[in-house]
Amino acid sequence: MTKLGLVLGGGGARGAAHIGVLLELARLGVQPDLVVGTSIGGLLGALLAAGLAAEDMMDFFQQFNLEQLYRPADLRIPALVSNRRVEKRLEKTIGRPTFADLKLPLAVVATDLVSRQEVILQTGDVVTAVLATIAIPVALPPVELDDMILVDGGVKNNTPFNVARQLGADYVLAVDLTNTAPYEPMQRRYGRTGPLTKAAELVQRNELWWVLAATLDVITAQTMEMHLAKEPPDLLLRPEIGTIGLFDFHRWQEGVSAGRTAVWQVEHLLEEVVSKQ
């Protein structure tokens, strides 16, 4: 029997593509034996490992928006916004499990600012680990754990397929979210969004932001190429994210569609995986 490791990469609101992938994997009967994730991939991986179906994750993601989940940070916190509401939403959805309580083995990747090393979290409190892996520097507060100060795992390893292999996966299916367009071709109307979302959109439509975002994608891709050269996954999905920004949570439908399309393109390969499970 093949032990399948599913790896979900980081990318903020682009993580909706993971839900599209999970919807199609469920349709095909592809069942992961372990899950590894970074940032939004770590969050959704935790939901999957806790037993949530992809449809339930879609409901969760629709509520995951700037207006409802974030609030200004305390001045003593080194971040622009607090993660307290995210924590509460996670507790309401999955409770406060330890990794040992989960239905699937899970590992999430964070970065320790003290040692400057990648940290693989797979024991202890799951919600704390998720808050660490999604802690985008400056935007969200770092998480202090033991002697570490943890931030987003994407700083070191945005699509940690090598970790799945280390944890015993025979077949590694990874989903990378860096297949993006660097510039927005046209301005769109905001529609019914709150002031915080509109502010985030204004920032993301600024050419300076797009240069920065594209540069970060280049750095992330370069790091991943290094990992690919050493220990590539058996199948790497790269949904076409287009211009979905890191904070465009209101564009979740586009992300879901991109994820589903990515699976359709390799459906014949995944059917072979199912036959070996």
C-alpha positions as CSV (number, residue, x, y, z in Angstrom):
1,M,0.0,0.0,0.0
2,T,1.3,3.5,-0.9
3,K,1.5,6.0,1.9
4,L,0.3,9.3,0.4
5,G,1.6,12.6,1.7
6,L,-0.3,15.7,0.8
7,V,1.6,19.0,0.9
8,L,-0.2,22.4,0.9
9,G,1.9,25.5,0.2
10,G,1.5,29.0,1.5
11,G,0.0,32.0,-0.3
12,G,-2.6,33.8,1.8
13,A,-6.0,34.2,0.1
14,R,-4.6,32.1,-2.8
15,G,-5.1,29.2,-0.4
16,A,-8.7,28.9,-1.8
17,A,-7.0,26.9,-4.6
18,H,-6.2,24.2,-2.0
19,I,-9.9,23.8,-1.3
20,G,-10.5,23.2,-5.0
21,V,-7.8,20.6,-5.1
22,L,-9.3,18.9,-2.0
23,L,-12.8,18.9,-3.5
24,E,-11.5,17.1,-6.6
25,L,-9.3,14.7,-4.6
26,A,-12.3,13.6,-2.6
27,R,-14.3,13.1,-5.8
28,L,-11.5,10.8,-7.2
29,G,-11.2,8.9,-3.9
30,V,-7.6,10.1,-3.2
31,Q,-7.1,9.9,0.5
32,P,-3.9,11.3,2.1
33,D,-2.3,9.4,4.9
34,L,-0.5,12.4,6.2
35,V,-0.6,16.2,5.7
36,V,2.1,18.8,5.7
37,G,1.5,22.6,5.3
38,T,3.0,26.0,5.4
39,S,1.1,29.2,6.2
40,I,-2.5,29.0,4.8
41,G,-1.6,25.5,3.7
42,G,-0.8,24.7,7.3
43,L,-4.1,26.1,8.4
44,L,-6.2,24.2,5.9
45,G,-4.1,21.1,6.5
46,A,-5.0,21.3,10.2
47,L,-8.7,21.5,9.3
48,L,-8.3,18.5,7.0
49,A,-6.4,16.5,9.7
50,A,-9.1,17.4,12.2
51,G,-11.7,15.7,10.0
52,L,-13.3,18.6,8.1
53,A,-14.6,17.9,4.6
54,A,-13.5,20.2,1.8
55,E,-17.1,21.7,1.6
56,D,-16.8,22.7,5.3
57,M,-13.4,24.3,4.6
58,M,-15.1,26.3,1.9
59,D,-17.6,27.7,4.5
60,F,-14.6,28.4,6.8
61,F,-12.7,30.2,4.1
62,Q,-15.7,32.4,3.2
63,Q,-15.6,33.7,6.8
64,F,-11.9,34.2,6.7
65,N,-11.9,37.8,5.7
66,L,-10.2,40.9,6.9
67,E,-13.3,42.6,8.3
68,Q,-14.5,39.7,10.4
69,L,-11.3,38.0,11.6
70,Y,-8.7,40.7,12.1
71,R,-8.6,43.6,14.6
72,P,-5.9,46.2,15.3
73,A,-3.0,44.9,17.3
74,D,-2.1,46.0,20.7
75,L,0.7,48.6,20.4
76,R,2.9,46.2,22.4
77,I,2.6,43.5,19.7
78,P,5.1,43.7,16.8
79,A,2.4,43.4,14.1
80,L,-0.2,45.5,12.2
81,V,-3.1,43.3,13.3
82,S,-4.0,40.9,16.0
83,N,-4.6,37.2,15.4
84,R,-7.0,36.7,18.3
85,R,-10.1,36.4,16.2
86,V,-8.4,33.9,14.0
87,E,-7.6,31.9,17.1
88,K,-11.2,32.0,18.2
89,R,-12.5,31.0,14.8
90,L,-10.2,28.0,14.8
91,E,-11.2,27.0,18.3
92,K,-14.9,27.2,17.3
93,T,-14.2,25.0,14.2
94,I,-11.9,22.3,15.6
95,G,-11.7,22.9,19.3
96,R,-8.3,22.9,20.9
97,P,-6.7,19.6,19.9
98,T,-3.2,18.4,20.2
99,F,-1.5,16.8,17.2
100,A,-2.1,13.4,18.8
101,D,-5.8,14.0,18.8
102,L,-6.0,14.6,15.0
103,K,-7.5,12.0,12.6
104,L,-4.5,12.3,10.2
105,P,-0.8,12.9,11.0
106,L,-0.1,16.6,10.5
107,A,3.1,18.7,10.4
108,V,3.2,22.5,9.9
109,V,6.2,24.5,9.0
110,A,7.3,27.7,10.7
111,T,10.4,29.8,10.8
112,D,12.3,30.6,14.1
113,L,13.7,34.1,14.1
114,V,16.1,33.2,16.9
115,S,17.9,30.3,15.2
116,R,16.8,31.5,11.7
117,Q,16.0,27.9,10.9
118,E,12.9,26.0,9.6
119,V,10.9,24.4,12.4
120,I,8.6,21.5,11.9
121,L,5.7,21.5,14.4
122,Q,4.0,18.1,14.9
123,T,3.4,17.9,18.7
124,G,1.6,19.9,21.2
125,D,-1.3,22.4,20.6
126,V,-2.5,22.5,17.0
127,V,-4.0,26.0,17.1
128,T,-0.8,27.5,18.4
129,A,1.2,25.8,15.6
130,V,-1.3,27.2,13.0
131,L,-1.0,30.7,14.4
132,A,2.8,30.3,14.1
133,T,2.8,29.1,10.5
134,I,0.4,31.9,9.3
135,A,2.3,34.6,11.1
136,I,3.3,36.7,8.1
137,P,6.1,39.0,9.3
138,V,4.9,42.5,10.2
139,A,1.3,41.7,9.3
140,L,0.5,39.1,12.0
141,P,2.3,38.7,15.4
142,P,5.0,36.1,15.9
143,V,4.3,33.2,18.3
144,E,6.6,32.5,21.2
145,L,7.0,28.8,21.8
146,D,9.6,27.4,24.2
147,D,12.8,29.4,23.3
148,M,11.6,30.2,19.8
149,I,10.0,33.2,18.1
150,L,8.0,31.7,15.2
151,V,6.8,33.3,12.1
152,D,5.4,32.2,8.7
153,G,7.0,29.0,7.4
154,G,7.1,30.4,3.9
155,V,10.2,32.4,4.8
156,K,12.2,29.2,4.7
157,N,10.0,26.5,3.0
158,N,6.8,27.6,1.3
159,T,5.8,24.2,-0.2
160,P,7.5,21.7,2.2
161,F,7.3,18.5,0.1
162,N,10.6,17.4,1.4
163,V,9.1,17.3,4.9
164,A,6.4,14.9,3.8
165,R,9.1,12.5,2.5
166,Q,11.0,12.8,5.8
167,L,7.8,11.8,7.6
168,G,7.5,8.6,5.7
169,A,5.4,9.3,2.6
170,D,6.0,6.9,-0.3
171,Y,4.1,9.2,-2.7
172,V,4.2,13.0,-2.3
173,L,1.5,15.2,-3.9
174,A,2.3,18.9,-3.4
175,V,0.3,22.0,-4.2
176,D,2.3,25.2,-4.9
177,L,0.6,28.6,-5.0
178,T,3.3,30.7,-6.7
179,N,2.0,30.4,-10.2
180,T,0.8,34.0,-10.3
181,A,0.6,36.9,-12.7
182,P,2.8,39.8,-11.4
183,Y,0.6,42.7,-12.4
184,E,-3.1,43.5,-12.3
185,P,-4.2,44.2,-15.9
186,M,-7.1,46.4,-14.9
187,Q,-8.8,48.0,-11.9
188,R,-12.0,46.3,-10.7
189,R,-14.8,47.7,-8.6
190,Y,-14.6,46.7,-5.0
191,G,-18.3,45.6,-4.7
192,R,-19.7,44.9,-1.2
193,T,-16.5,44.9,0.9
194,G,-15.7,46.6,4.1
195,P,-13.2,49.4,4.6
196,L,-10.3,47.1,5.7
197,T,-10.7,44.9,2.6
198,K,-10.9,48.0,0.4
199,A,-7.7,49.4,1.9
200,A,-6.0,46.0,1.3
201,E,-7.1,46.0,-2.3
202,L,-5.9,49.6,-2.8
203,V,-2.4,48.6,-1.5
204,Q,-2.4,45.4,-3.7
205,R,-3.3,47.4,-6.8
206,N,-0.4,49.8,-6.3
207,E,2.5,49.0,-8.7
208,L,5.0,49.2,-5.8
209,W,3.1,46.4,-4.0
210,W,3.1,44.3,-7.2
211,V,6.8,44.7,-7.6
212,L,7.3,43.6,-4.0
213,A,4.9,40.7,-4.3
214,A,6.5,39.5,-7.6
215,T,10.0,39.8,-5.9
216,L,8.8,37.7,-3.0
217,D,7.4,35.1,-5.4
218,V,10.8,35.0,-7.2
219,I,12.6,34.4,-3.9
220,T,10.0,31.8,-2.8
221,A,10.3,30.0,-6.2
222,Q,14.1,30.0,-6.0
223,T,13.9,28.4,-2.6
224,M,11.5,25.8,-3.9
225,E,13.7,25.0,-6.9
226,M,16.5,24.2,-4.5
227,H,14.3,21.7,-2.7
228,L,13.1,20.3,-6.0
229,A,16.7,19.6,-7.0
230,K,17.3,17.7,-3.8
231,E,14.0,15.8,-3.2
232,P,11.2,16.5,-5.6
233,P,7.6,15.4,-5.0
234,D,6.1,12.7,-7.1
235,L,3.4,15.1,-8.4
236,L,3.5,18.9,-8.2
237,L,0.3,20.9,-8.8
238,R,0.6,24.6,-9.6
239,P,-2.9,26.1,-10.0
240,E,-3.0,29.2,-12.2
241,I,-3.7,31.8,-9.5
242,G,-3.6,34.8,-11.8
243,T,-3.9,38.1,-10.0
244,I,-5.4,36.9,-6.7
245,G,-3.6,38.9,-4.0
246,L,-2.4,37.6,-0.7
247,F,-5.3,39.4,1.0
248,D,-8.0,38.9,-1.6
249,F,-10.1,36.5,0.5
250,H,-13.3,37.7,-1.3
251,R,-12.0,36.1,-4.5
252,W,-12.2,32.6,-3.0
253,Q,-14.4,31.3,-5.9
254,E,-11.6,32.1,-8.4
255,G,-9.1,30.3,-6.2
256,V,-11.3,27.2,-5.8
257,S,-11.8,27.1,-9.6
258,A,-8.1,27.3,-10.2
259,G,-7.5,24.4,-7.8
260,R,-10.1,22.2,-9.4
261,T,-8.7,22.9,-12.9
262,A,-5.2,21.9,-11.7
263,V,-6.5,18.5,-10.6
264,W,-8.5,17.9,-13.8
265,Q,-5.3,18.3,-15.8
266,V,-3.6,15.4,-14.0
267,E,-6.7,13.3,-13.2
268,H,-5.3,10.3,-15.1
269,L,-2.2,10.3,-12.9
270,L,-4.2,10.5,-9.7
271,E,-6.3,7.6,-10.7
272,E,-3.1,5.5,-10.7
273,V,-2.4,6.7,-7.2
274,V,-5.9,5.6,-6.1
275,S,-5.3,2.1,-7.5
276,K,-2.2,1.8,-5.3
277,Q,-3.8,2.9,-2.0
